[in-house]
Amino acid sequence: MNASDWDQGMDAGELKYMAGDPVAAAEGFAATRSAAGYPLDFSLASLETQVDRLLVLPIFRHGRERLPTDAEERNEAALAAYIGETLRRLFSGEWIGSFYPRSLALNFYESFVMFGDFRFEPHLFVGYRLTNGEGEGSFRSYLRSVLPRIEARIPAGDPHVNPQGLGVITPPASGE
């Protein structure tokens, strides 16, 4: 089932809760944004150079003053999917959970990539950055801090690991 099939006979509320494929969302976002001058080729270099450029575009909701439009939510979910899918491909990860192509908020809790025992949640940084602004720091900086955990496949909170040697980690999901 593709996105246009979902749209037939469903209202926006139903569509928001329809699970989808993060790989397809990432590939679609990469194609669209690459055509617009943001080369997204699923490389580490594209994450380091393009994500921060993308985060300031008006295709995303910035701040907390209003609810995001449907298009903004799709773009936010797709950007997070691109980040997760790029890292999954580069470091042999596995998507876990349900991915909602029309809702960053649902993905915040339900969609992540596992690298061994390390749970990477690409939606967290995207959500925090778009809500709180540049005070959250750059994606490039965040990526550099999380890559050692991804490469080592070490879970957050492992008491046998010196966190100073590995950098900042993704916060655990609520309830953990």
Contact map, one row per residue, 1 for C-alpha under 8 A:
11101100000000000000000000000000000000000000000000000000000000000000000000000000000000000000000000000000000000000000000000000000000000000000000000000000000000000000000000000000
11111100000000000000000000000000000000000000000000000000000000000000000000000000000000000000000000000000000000000000000000000000000000000000000000000000000000000000000000000000
11111110000000000000000000000000000000000000000000000000000000000000000000000000000000000000000000000000000000000000000000000000000000000000000000000000000000000000000000000000
01111111000000000000000000000000000000000000000000000000000000000000000000000000000000000000000000000000000000000000000000000000000000000000000000000000000000000000000000000000
11111111000000000000000000000000000000000000000000000000000000000000000000000000000000000000000000000000000000000000000000000000000000000000000000000000000000000000000000000000
11111111110000100000000000000000000000000000000000000000000000000000000000000000000000000000000000000000000000000000000000000000000000000000000000000000000000000000000000000000
00111111111000100000000000000000000000000000000000000000000000000000000000000000000000000000000000000000000000000000000000000000000000000000000000000000000000000000000000000000
00011111110000000000000000000000000000000000000000000000000000000000000000000000000000000000000000000000000000000000000000000000000000000000000000000000000000000000000000000000
00000111111000000000000000000000000000000000000000000000000000000000000000000000000000000000000000000000000000000000000000000000000000000000000000000000000000000000000000000000
00000111111101100000000000000000000000000000000000000000000000000000000000000000000000000000000000000000000000000000000000000000000000000000000000000000000000000000000000000000
00000010111111100000000000000000000000000000000000000000000000000000000000000000000000000000000000000000000000000000000000000000000000000000000000000000000000000000000000000000
00000000011111110000000000000000000000000000000000000000000000000000000000000000000000000000000000000000000000000000000000000000000000000000000000000000000000000000000000000000
00000000001111111000000000000000000000000000000000000000000000000000000000000000000000000000000000000000000000000000000000000000000000000000000000000000000000000000000000000000
00000000011111111100000000000000000000000000000000000000000000000000000000000000000000000000000000000000000000000000000000000000000000000000000000000000000000000000000000000000
00000110011111111100000000000000000000000000000000000000000000000000000000000000000000000000000000000100000000000000000000000000000000000000000000000000000000000000000000000000
00000000000111111100000000000000000000000000000000000000000000000000000000000000000000000000000000011110000000000000000000000000000000000000000000000000000000000000000000000000
00000000000011111110000000000000000000000000000000000000000000000000000000000000000000000000000000010110000000000000000000000000000000000000000000000000000000000000000000000000
00000000000001111111000000000000000000000000000000000000000000000000000000000000000000000000000000011000000000000000000000000000000000000000000000000000000000000000000000000000
00000000000000001111100000000000000000000000000000000000000000000000000000000000000000000000000001111000000000000000000000000000000000000000000000000000000000000000000000000000
00000000000000000111110000000000000000000000000000000000000000000000000000000000000000000000000001111000000000000000000000000000000000000000000000000000000000000000000000000000
00000000000000000011111110000000000000000000000000000000000000000000000000000000000000000000000000111000000000000000000000000000000000000000000000000000000000000000000000000000
00000000000000000001111111000000000000000000000000000000000000000000000000000100110010000000000000111000000000000000000000000000000000000000000000000000000000000000000000000000
00000000000000000000111111100000000000000000000000000000000000000000000000000000110010000000000000000000000000000000000000000000000000000000000000000000000000000000000000000000
00000000000000000000111111110000000000000000000000000000000000000000000000000000000000000000000000000000000000000000000000000000000000000000000000000000000000000000000000000000
00000000000000000000111111111000000000000000000000000000000000000000000000001100110000000000000000001000000000000000000000000000000000000000000000000000000000000000000000000000
00000000000000000000011111111100000000000000000000000000000000000000000000000111111010000000000000000000000000000000000000000000000000000000000000000000000000000000000000000000
00000000000000000000001111111110000000000000000000000000000000000000000000000000010000000000000000000000000000000000000000000000000000000000000000000000000000000000000000000000
00000000000000000000000111111111000000000000000000000000000000000000000000000000000000000000000000000000000000000000000000000000000000000000000000000000000000000000000000000000
00000000000000000000000011111111100000000000000000000000000000000000000000100110010000000000000000000000000000000000000000000000000000000000000000000000000000000000000000000000
00000000000000000000000001111111110000111000000000000000000000000000000000000000010000000000000000000000000000000000000000000000000000000000000000000000000000000000000000000000
00000000000000000000000000111111111000010000000000000000000000000000000000000000000000000000000000000000000000000000000000000000000000000000000000000000000000000000000000000000
00000000000000000000000000011111111100000000000000000000000000000000000000000000000000000000000000000000000000000000000000000000000000000000000000000000000000000000000000000000
00000000000000000000000000001111111111110000000000000000000000000000000000000000000000000000000000000000000000000000000000000000000000000000000000000000000000000000000000000000
00000000000000000000000000000111111111110000000000000000000000000000000000000000000000000000000000000000000000000000000000000000000000000000000000000000000000000000000000000000
00000000000000000000000000000011111111100000000000000000000000000000000000000000000000000000000000000000000000000000000000000000000000000000000000000000000000000000000000000000
00000000000000000000000000000001111111000000000000000000000000000000000000000000000000000000000000000000000000000000000000000000000000000000000000000000000000000000000000000000
00000000000000000000000000000000111111100000000000000000000000000000000000000000000000000000000000000000000000000000000000000000000000000000000000000000000000000000000000000000
00000000000000000000000000000000111111110000000001000100000000000000000000000000000000000000000000000000000000000000000000000000000000000000000000000000000000000000000000000000
00000000000000000000000000000100111011111000010001000000000000000000000000000000000000000000000000000000000000000000000000000000000000000000000000000000000000000000000000000000
00000000000000000000000000000110110001111110011001000000000000000000000000000000000000000000000000000000000000000000000000000000000000000000000000000000000000000000000000000000
00000000000000000000000000000100000000111110010000000000000000000000000000000000000000000000000000000000000000000000000000000000000000000000000000000000000000000000000000000000
00000000000000000000000000000000000000011111011000000000000000000000000000000000010011101000000000000000000000000000000000000000000000000000000000000000000000000000000000000000
00000000000000000000000000000000000000011111111000000000000000000000000000000000000001000100000000000000000000000000000000000000000000000000000000000000000000000000000000000000
00000000000000000000000000000000000000000111111100000000000000000000000000000000000001100100000000000000000000000000000000000000000000000000000000000000000000000000000000000000
00000000000000000000000000000000000000000011111110000000000000000000000000000000000000000000000000000000000000000000000000000000000000000000000000000000000000000000000000000000
00000000000000000000000000000000000000111111111111100000000000000000000000000000000000000000000000000000000000000000000000000000000000000000000000000000000000000000000000000000
00000000000000000000000000000000000000010111111111100000000000000000000000000000001001000000000000000000000000000000000000000000000000000011000000000000000000000000000000000000
00000000000000000000000000000000000000000001111111110000000000000000000000000000000000000000000000000000000000000000000000000000000000000011001000000000000000000000000000000000
00000000000000000000000000000000000000000000111111111000000000000000000000000000000000000000000000000000000000000000000000000000000000000001000000000000000000000000000000000000
00000000000000000000000000000000000001110000011111111100000000000000000000000000000000000000000000000000000000000000000000000000000000000000000000000000000000000000000000000000
00000000000000000000000000000000000000000000011111111110000000000000000000000000000000000000000000000000000000000000000000000000000000000011000000000000000000000000000000000000
00000000000000000000000000000000000000000000000111111111000000000000000000000000000000000000000000000000000000000000000000000000000000000111000000000000000000000000000000000000
00000000000000000000000000000000000000000000000011111111100000000000000000000000000000000000000000000000000000000000000000000000000000000000000000000000000000000000000000000000
00000000000000000000000000000000000001000000000001111111100000000000000000000000000000000000000000000000000000000000000000000000000000000000000000000000000000000000000000000000
00000000000000000000000000000000000000000000000000111111100100000000000000000000000000000000000000000000000000000000000000000000110000000000000000000000000000000000000000000000
00000000000000000000000000000000000000000000000000011111110100000000000000000000000000000000000000000000000000000000000000000000000000000000000000000000000000000000000000000000
00000000000000000000000000000000000000000000000000001111111100000000000000000000000000000000000000000000000000000000000000000000000000000000000000000000000000000000000000000000
00000000000000000000000000000000000000000000000000000001111110000000000000000000000000000000000000000000000000000000000000000000000000000000000000000000000000000000000000000000
00000000000000000000000000000000000000000000000000000000111110000000001100100000000000000000000000000000000000000000000000000000000000000000000000000000000000000000000000000000
00000000000000000000000000000000000000000000000000000011111111000001000110110000000000000000000000000000000000000000000000000000010000000000000000000000000000000000000000000000
00000000000000000000000000000000000000000000000000000000011111100011100110000000000000000000000000000000000000000000000000000000011000000000000000000000000000000000000000000000
00000000000000000000000000000000000000000000000000000000000111110000000000000000000000000000000000000000000000000000000000000000011110000000000000000000000000000000000000000000
00000000000000000000000000000000000000000000000000000000000011111100000000000000000000000000000000000000000000000000000000000000011110000000000000000000000000000000000000000000
00000000000000000000000000000000000000000000000000000000000001111110000000000000000000000000000000000000000000000000000000000000001100000000000000000000000000000000000000000000
00000000000000000000000000000000000000000000000000000000000000111110000000000000000000000000000000000000000000000000000000000000000000000000000000000000000000000000000000000000
00000000000000000000000000000000000000000000000000000000000000111111000000000000000000000000000000000000000000000000000000000000000000000000000000000000000000000000000000000000
00000000000000000000000000000000000000000000000000000000000010011111100000000000000000000000000000000000000000000000000000000000000000000000000000000000000000000000000000000000
00000000000000000000000000000000000000000000000000000000000110000111111110000000000000000000000000000000000000000000000000000000000000000000000000000000000000000000000000000000
00000000000000000000000000000000000000000000000000000000000010000011111110000000000000000000000000000000000000000000000000000000000000000000000000000000000000000000000000000000
00000000000000000000000000000000000000000000000000000000000000000001111111000000000000000000000000000100000000000000000000000000000000000000000000000000000000000000000000000000
00000000000000000000000000000000000000000000000000000000001000000001111111100000000000000000000000000000000000000000000000000000000000000000000000000000000000000000000000000000
00000000000000000000000000000000000000000000000000000000001110000001111111110000000000000000000000000000000000000000000000000000000000000000000000000000000000000000000000000000
00000000000000000000000000000000000000000000000000000000000110000001111111111000000000000000000000000111000000000000000000000000000000000000000000000000000000000000000000000000
00000000000000000000000000000000000000000000000000000000000000000000011111111100000000000000000000001111000000000000000000000000000000000000000000000000000000000000000000000000
00000000000000000000000000001000000000000000000000000000001100000000001111111110000000000000000000000000000000000000000000000000000000000000000000000000000000000000000000000000
00000000000000000000000000000000000000000000000000000000000100000000000111111111000000000000000000000011000000000000000000000110000000000000000000000000000000000000000000000000
00000000000000000000000010000000000000000000000000000000000000000000000011111111100000000000000000011111001000000000000000100000000000000000000000000000000000000000000000000000
00000000000000000000010011001000000000000000000000000000000000000000000001111111110000000000000000001000000000000000000000000000000000000000000000000000000000000000000000000000
00000000000000000000000001001000000000000000000000000000000000000000000000111111111000000000000000000000000000000000000000000100000000000000000000000000000000000000000000000000
00000000000000000000000001000000000000000000000000000000000000000000000000011111111100000000000000000000000000000000000001100100000000000000000000000000000000000000000000000000
00000000000000000000011011000000000000000000000000000000000000000000000000001111111110000000000000000000000000000000000001100000000000000000000000000000000000000000000000000000
00000000000000000000011011101100000000000100000000000000000000000000000000000111111111000000000000000000000000000000000000000000000000000000000000000000000000000000000000000000
00000000000000000000000001000000000000000000001000000000000000000000000000000011111111100000000000000000000000000000000001000000000000000000000000000000000000000000000000000000
00000000000000000000000000000000000000000000000000000000000000000000000000000001111111110000000000000000000000011000000111000000000000000000000000000000000000000000000000000000
00000000000000000000011001000000000000000100000000000000000000000000000000000000111111111000000000000000000000000000000000000000000000000000000000000000000000000000000000000000
00000000000000000000000000000000000000000111001000000000000000000000000000000000011111111100000000000000000000000000000000000000000000000000000000000000000000000000000000000000
00000000000000000000000000000000000000000101000000000000000000000000000000000000001111111111100000000000000000000000000000000000000000000000000000000000000000000000000000000000
00000000000000000000000000000000000000000000000000000000000000000000000000000000000111111111111000000000000000001010000000000000000000000000000000000000000000000000000000000000
00000000000000000000000000000000000000000100000000000000000000000000000000000000000011111111100000000000000000000000000000000000000000000000000000000000000000000000000000000000
00000000000000000000000000000000000000000011000000000000000000000000000000000000000001111111100000000000000000000000000000000000000000000000000000000000000000000000000000000000
00000000000000000000000000000000000000000000000000000000000000000000000000000000000000111111100000000000000000000010000000000000000000000000000000000110000000000000000000000000
00000000000000000000000000000000000000000000000000000000000000000000000000000000000000111111110000000000000000000010000000000000000000000000000000000000000000000000000000000000
00000000000000000000000000000000000000000000000000000000000000000000000000000000000000111111111000000000000000001111000000000000000000000000000000000000000000000000000000000000
00000000000000000000000000000000000000000000000000000000000000000000000000000000000000010001111100000000000000001110000000000000000000000000000000000000000000000000000000000000
00000000000000000000000000000000000000000000000000000000000000000000000000000000000000010000111110000000000000111100000000000000000000000000000000000000000000000000000000000000
00000000000000000000000000000000000000000000000000000000000000000000000000000000000000000000011111000000000000111100000000000000000000000000000000000000000000000000000000000000
00000000000000000000000000000000000000000000000000000000000000000000000000000000000000000000001111100000000001110000000000000000000000000000000000000000000000000000000000000000
00000000000000000011000000000000000000000000000000000000000000000000000000000000000000000000000111110000001001100000000000000000000000000000000000000000000000000000000000000000
00000000000000000011110000000000000000000000000000000000000000000000000000000000000000000000000011111000011001100000000000000000000000000000000000000000000000000000000000000000
00000000000000011111110000000000000000000000000000000000000000000000000000001000000000000000000001111111011000000000000000000000000000000000000000000000000000000000000000000000
00000000000000010111110010000000000000000000000000000000000000000000000001001100000000000000000000111111000000000000000000000000000000000000000000000000000000000000000000000000
00000000000000111000000000000000000000000000000000000000000000000000010011001000000000000000000000011111000000000000000000000000000000000000000000000000000000000000000000000000
00000000000000011000000000000000000000000000000000000000000000000000000011011000000000000000000000011111111000000000000000000000000000000000000000000000000000000000000000000000
00000000000000000000000000000000000000000000000000000000000000000000000011011000000000000000000000011111111100000000000000100010000000000000000000000000000000000000000000000000
00000000000000000000000000000000000000000000000000000000000000000000000000000000000000000000000000000011111110000000000000000010000000000000000000000000000000000000000000000000
00000000000000000000000000000000000000000000000000000000000000000000000000000000000000000000000000110011111111100000000000000000000000000000000000000000000000000000000000000000
00000000000000000000000000000000000000000000000000000000000000000000000000001000000000000000000001110011111111110000000000100000000000000000000000000000000000000000000000000000
00000000000000000000000000000000000000000000000000000000000000000000000000000000000000000000000000000001111111100000000010110010000000000000000000000000000000000000000000000000
00000000000000000000000000000000000000000000000000000000000000000000000000000000000000000000000000000000111111100000000000000000000000000000000000000000000000000000000000001100
00000000000000000000000000000000000000000000000000000000000000000000000000000000000000000000000011100000011111110000000000000000000000000000000000000000000000000000000000000000
00000000000000000000000000000000000000000000000000000000000000000000000000000000000000000000001111100000011111111000000010100000000000000000000000000000000000000000000000000000
00000000000000000000000000000000000000000000000000000000000000000000000000000000000100000000001110000000001001111100001111100000000000000000000000000000000000000000000000000000
00000000000000000000000000000000000000000000000000000000000000000000000000000000000100010000111100000000000000111110001111000000000000000000000000000000000000000000000000000000
00000000000000000000000000000000000000000000000000000000000000000000000000000000000000000000111100000000000000011111111100000000000000000000000000000000000000000000000000000000
00000000000000000000000000000000000000000000000000000000000000000000000000000000000000010011110000000000000000001111111100000000000000000000000000000110100000000000000000000000
00000000000000000000000000000000000000000000000000000000000000000000000000000000000000000000100000000000000000000111110000000000000000000000000000000000110000000000000000000000
00000000000000000000000000000000000000000000000000000000000000000000000000000000000000000000000000000000000000000111111000000000000000000000000000000000111000000000000000000000
00000000000000000000000000000000000000000000000000000000000000000000000000000000000000000000000000000000000000000111111100000000000000000000000000001100111100000000000000000000
00000000000000000000000000000000000000000000000000000000000000000000000000000000000000000000000000000000000000011110111110000000000000000000000000000000001100000000000000000000
00000000000000000000000000000000000000000000000000000000000000000000000000000000000100000000000000000000000000011110011111000000000000000000000000000100000000000000000001000000
00000000000000000000000000000000000000000000000000000000000000000000000000000000000100000000000000000000000100111000001111111000000000000000000000000000000000000000000001000000
00000000000000000000000000000000000000000000000000000000000000000000000000000001101100000000000000000000000000011000000111111100000000000000000000000000000000000000000000000000
00000000000000000000000000000000000000000000000000000000000000000000000000001001100000000000000000000001001100110000000011111110000000000000000000000000000000000000000000000000
00000000000000000000000000000000000000000000000000000000000000000000000000000000000000000000000000000000000100000000000011111111000000000000000000000000000000000000000001000000
00000000000000000000000000000000000000000000000000000000000000000000000000000000000000000000000000000000000000000000000011111111100000000010000000000000000000000000000000000000
00000000000000000000000000000000000000000000000000000000000000000000000000010011000000000000000000000000000000000000000001111111110000000000000000000000000000000000000000000000
00000000000000000000000000000000000000000000000000000000000000000000000000010000000000000000000000000001100100000000000000111111111000000000000000000000000000000000000000000000
00000000000000000000000000000000000000000000000000000000000000000000000000000000000000000000000000000000000000000000000000011111111110010000000000000000000000000000000000000000
00000000000000000000000000000000000000000000000000000010000000000000000000000000000000000000000000000000000000000000000000001111111111111000000000000000000000000000000000000000
00000000000000000000000000000000000000000000000000000010000111100000000000000000000000000000000000000000000000000000000000000111111110000000000000000000000000000000000000000000
00000000000000000000000000000000000000000000000000000000000011110000000000000000000000000000000000000000000000000000000000000011111110000000000000000000000000000000000000000000
00000000000000000000000000000000000000000000000000000000000001110000000000000000000000000000000000000000000000000000000000000001111111110000000000000000000000000000000000000000
00000000000000000000000000000000000000000000000000000000000001100000000000000000000000000000000000000000000000000000000000000001111111110000000000000000000000000000000000000000
00000000000000000000000000000000000000000000000000000000000000000000000000000000000000000000000000000000000000000000000000000000100111111100000000000000000000000000000000000000
00000000000000000000000000000000000000000000000000000000000000000000000000000000000000000000000000000000000000000000000000000000100111111000000000000000000000000000000000000000
00000000000000000000000000000000000000000000000000000000000000000000000000000000000000000000000000000000000000000000000000000001100111111100000000000000000000000000000000000000
00000000000000000000000000000000000000000000000000000000000000000000000000000000000000000000000000000000000000000000000000000000100001111110110000000000000000000000000000000000
00000000000000000000000000000000000000000000000000010000000000000000000000000000000000000000000000000000000000000000000000000000000001011111110000000000000000000000000000000000
00000000000000000000000000000000000000000000001100110000000000000000000000000000000000000000000000000000000000000000000000001000000000001111111000000000000000000000000000000000
00000000000000000000000000000000000000000000001110110000000000000000000000000000000000000000000000000000000000000000000000000000000000000111111100000000000000000000000000000000
00000000000000000000000000000000000000000000000000000000000000000000000000000000000000000000000000000000000000000000000000000000000000001111111110000000000000000000000000000000
00000000000000000000000000000000000000000000000000000000000000000000000000000000000000000000000000000000000000000000000000000000000000001111111111000000000000000000000100000000
00000000000000000000000000000000000000000000000100000000000000000000000000000000000000000000000000000000000000000000000000000000000000000011111111100000000000000000000000000000
00000000000000000000000000000000000000000000000000000000000000000000000000000000000000000000000000000000000000000000000000000000000000000001111111110000000000000000000000000000
00000000000000000000000000000000000000000000000000000000000000000000000000000000000000000000000000000000000000000000000000000000000000000000111111110000000000000000011110000000
00000000000000000000000000000000000000000000000000000000000000000000000000000000000000000000000000000000000000000000000000000000000000000000011111111100000000000000011111000000
00000000000000000000000000000000000000000000000000000000000000000000000000000000000000000000000000000000000000000000000000000000000000000000001111111110000000000000000000000000
00000000000000000000000000000000000000000000000000000000000000000000000000000000000000000000000000000000000000000000000000000000000000000000000111111111000000000000011000000000
00000000000000000000000000000000000000000000000000000000000000000000000000000000000000000000000000000000000000000000010000000000000000000000000001111111111000000000010010000000
00000000000000000000000000000000000000000000000000000000000000000000000000000000000000000010000000000000000000000010010100000000000000000000000001111111110000000000000000000000
00000000000000000000000000000000000000000000000000000000000000000000000000000000000000000010000000000000000000000010000000000000000000000000000000111111100000000000000000000000
00000000000000000000000000000000000000000000000000000000000000000000000000000000000000000000000000000000000000000000000000000000000000000000000000011111110000000000000000000000
00000000000000000000000000000000000000000000000000000000000000000000000000000000000000000000000000000000000000000011110000000000000000000000000000001111111000000000000000000000
00000000000000000000000000000000000000000000000000000000000000000000000000000000000000000000000000000000000000000001110000000000000000000000000000001101111101000000000000000000
00000000000000000000000000000000000000000000000000000000000000000000000000000000000000000000000000000000000000000000111000000000000000000000000000001000111111000000000000000000
00000000000000000000000000000000000000000000000000000000000000000000000000000000000000000000000000000000000000000000011000000000000000000000000000000000011111000000000011110000
00000000000000000000000000000000000000000000000000000000000000000000000000000000000000000000000000000000000000000000000000000000000000000000000000000000001111100000000000000000
00000000000000000000000000000000000000000000000000000000000000000000000000000000000000000000000000000000000000000000000000000000000000000000000000000000011111111000000000000000
00000000000000000000000000000000000000000000000000000000000000000000000000000000000000000000000000000000000000000000000000000000000000000000000000000000000011111100000000000000
00000000000000000000000000000000000000000000000000000000000000000000000000000000000000000000000000000000000000000000000000000000000000000000000000000000000001111100000000000000
00000000000000000000000000000000000000000000000000000000000000000000000000000000000000000000000000000000000000000000000000000000000000000000000000000000000001111110000000000000
00000000000000000000000000000000000000000000000000000000000000000000000000000000000000000000000000000000000000000000000000000000000000000000000000000000000000111111110000000000
00000000000000000000000000000000000000000000000000000000000000000000000000000000000000000000000000000000000000000000000000000000000000000000000000000000000000001111111100000000
00000000000000000000000000000000000000000000000000000000000000000000000000000000000000000000000000000000000000000000000000000000000000000000000000000000000000000111111100000000
00000000000000000000000000000000000000000000000000000000000000000000000000000000000000000000000000000000000000000000000000000000000000000000000000000000000000000111111000000000
00000000000000000000000000000000000000000000000000000000000000000000000000000000000000000000000000000000000000000000000000000000000000000000000011011000000000000111111100000000
00000000000000000000000000000000000000000000000000000000000000000000000000000000000000000000000000000000000000000000000000000000000000000000000011010000000000000011111110000000
00000000000000000000000000000000000000000000000000000000000000000000000000000000000000000000000000000000000000000000000000000000000000000000010011000000000000000011011111000000
00000000000000000000000000000000000000000000000000000000000000000000000000000000000000000000000000000000000000000000000000000000000000000000000011001000000100000000001111100000
00000000000000000000000000000000000000000000000000000000000000000000000000000000000000000000000000000000000000000000000110010000000000000000000001000000000100000000000111110000
00000000000000000000000000000000000000000000000000000000000000000000000000000000000000000000000000000000000000000000000000000000000000000000000000000000000100000000000011111000
00000000000000000000000000000000000000000000000000000000000000000000000000000000000000000000000000000000000000000000000000000000000000000000000000000000000100000000000001111101
00000000000000000000000000000000000000000000000000000000000000000000000000000000000000000000000000000000000010000000000000000000000000000000000000000000000000000000000000111111
00000000000000000000000000000000000000000000000000000000000000000000000000000000000000000000000000000000000010000000000000000000000000000000000000000000000000000000000000011111
00000000000000000000000000000000000000000000000000000000000000000000000000000000000000000000000000000000000000000000000000000000000000000000000000000000000000000000000000001111
00000000000000000000000000000000000000000000000000000000000000000000000000000000000000000000000000000000000000000000000000000000000000000000000000000000000000000000000000011111
